[in-house]
Amino acid sequence: MDTVYEEIAKLMVNLKPCVALTGAGISAESGIPTFRSKGGLWEKYDPMVYASAEAFREDPSKYWTIRGEFIRNYDNYQPNKAHLALAELEKMNLLRHVITQNIDGLHKKAGSRNVTEIHGSLRETYCLKCGKEFIAPHVPEGLPPYCDCGGVLKPNTVLFGEQLPQGALETAYHESSSCKLMLVIGTSAVVQPAASLPALAQQKGAKIVEVNIEGAFPGADFVIEEKAGIGLSRILKATKKIVG
């Protein structure tokens, strides 16, 4: 097994720049529910009823029912070994960028600086009327919460039926098409457009390393069927042996 991690580490050192694409699986070890796996959030709540743009316009309290607890307890959720390993790989100049589908903000909390959150972040909430920003966990009470001006508050996340931010998309495509190695971590690889990014990277000649307890990308050059924290910690350890 060590040989696999050593081989991946050598590729990361020799094939810079490297980019990571992360999904809900990387945050599961921080106690944050996944979405599409068994027991995930969308198994309990219909996303079109609780997390669509149309539903939010009609009744924003439904969205706040499933998101309010996380936002108001934001400081209780901390990065795990996987987030910290990616941040350290960035400091070692081995990882250039993190593209994440996650809205929990844990990559930035862990110290990663070059992060594109293509679905936004629950850390930031703003008033739909006056634009005032509230940073989690400091948001008013209420389902939904209201601003002093009377406007409804909405987390800065992309709801079902909304377009992804164009700038974030452009960055994601650029990083994917120009990297030499992509780490694909904890993502089901079914939600577009993020699901197409590993294939794009591979088409441009990049190596694909998947870290997932259930392999989801059939074209990966290496598949580490481990929890993200275990797999990335081992990759980090192997790279440190090479670079010193």
MONOR-V101075 format. One record per residue. OMEGA is omega in whole degrees, -180 to 180 (none if undefined). D_FIRST is the distance of its C-alpha to the first C-alpha in Angstrom with 1 decimal. Layout:
((OMEGA;D_FIRST) (OMEGA;D_FIRST))
This chain:
((180;0.0) (-179;3.8) (179;5.3) (-179;5.4) (178;6.9) (179;8.8) (177;10.1) (180;11.2) (179;12.8) (178;14.6) (-179;15.9) (-179;17.1) (-174;18.9) (-174;20.4) (179;21.3) (6;23.2) (176;24.6) (-180;21.9) (177;23.0) (171;21.7) (-176;23.1) (176;22.9) (-172;24.4) (-178;25.3) (-179;21.8) (-177;21.1) (-179;24.2) (-179;23.8) (174;22.3) (178;25.6) (-180;27.6) (-176;28.8) (172;29.1) (-176;27.6) (-169;30.1) (179;29.2) (-179;26.7) (-178;28.2) (-179;30.4) (-174;30.4) (-175;33.5) (172;34.8) (-179;34.7) (-176;37.2) (177;39.2) (-176;40.3) (179;39.4) (178;42.6) (-173;44.6) (-171;42.9) (176;41.3) (180;43.3) (-179;45.7) (179;48.6) (-180;47.8) (178;47.7) (-177;51.1) (-177;52.6) (-177;51.2) (-179;48.8) (-179;48.7) (179;46.2) (-179;43.6) (176;44.2) (-178;43.9) (-177;40.2) (-172;39.5) (-178;42.1) (179;40.2) (-176;37.1) (-177;39.3) (176;41.5) (-172;38.6) (-177;36.6) (180;36.2) (-178;34.5) (-175;31.4) (177;29.1) (176;26.0) (-176;22.6) (-179;19.5) (177;18.6) (-177;22.1) (179;22.1) (179;18.9) (178;20.6) (180;23.8) (177;22.3) (176;20.6) (179;24.2) (179;25.7) (-178;23.6) (176;25.0) (179;21.8) (-175;22.5) (-171;26.0) (172;26.7) (172;25.7) (-178;27.3) (172;27.4) (-174;29.0) (-179;29.2) (-175;32.6) (177;31.6) (-173;31.7) (177;28.7) (179;27.2) (177;30.5) (-178;30.7) (179;27.3) (175;28.8) (-176;27.7) (-178;30.8) (-175;30.3) (172;30.0) (180;31.6) (-170;32.3) (177;33.4) (179;34.6) (-177;36.3) (176;35.9) (180;37.4) (-176;37.9) (177;41.0) (-178;43.9) (-180;47.2) (-180;50.7) (-178;51.6) (-175;55.2) (178;55.3) (-180;51.7) (-178;51.2) (175;47.6) (-180;46.2) (-179;42.8) (7;40.9) (-173;41.5) (175;45.0) (-180;46.5) (175;49.7) (176;49.8) (175;50.8) (2;49.5) (173;49.7) (179;50.3) (174;53.1) (176;53.9) (-179;57.1) (180;58.6) (-180;58.0) (177;55.2) (178;52.2) (179;48.9) (174;45.9) (-178;42.3) (179;41.2) (180;38.9) (179;39.2) (175;40.6) (-179;40.5) (177;43.1) (177;42.9) (174;41.9) (179;38.9) (-175;40.0) (-179;40.6) (179;39.5) (179;36.1) (-180;35.6) (178;36.7) (-179;34.2) (180;31.3) (-180;32.3) (-179;32.7) (-178;29.4) (-176;27.6) (-176;29.6) (-180;29.3) (178;25.6) (177;23.2) (178;20.0) (171;20.1) (180;17.8) (-166;18.9) (170;18.4) (178;19.8) (-180;22.5) (179;24.0) (177;25.0) (-177;28.4) (178;30.7) (5;32.4) (-176;32.6) (-178;29.2) (-178;27.6) (-174;28.9) (177;27.3) (179;23.9) (178;25.9) (179;28.3) (-178;25.6) (178;24.1) (180;27.7) (174;28.3) (-179;25.3) (171;22.6) (-179;18.9) (176;17.7) (-180;14.6) (174;15.0) (-173;13.8) (178;15.6) (174;15.5) (-179;17.5) (-176;16.9) (-178;20.3) (-172;20.3) (-178;20.2) (-176;20.3) (177;17.1) (176;15.2) (176;11.9) (176;11.7) (-178;9.7) (180;11.4) (169;11.7) (-175;14.9) (-178;15.7) (180;16.1) (-177;12.6) (-178;10.9) (177;13.5) (179;13.6) (176;10.0) (179;11.2) (-180;14.4) (-179;13.2) (180;11.5) (179;14.7) (178;16.9) (-177;15.6) (-174;16.8) (177;20.0) (none;20.9))
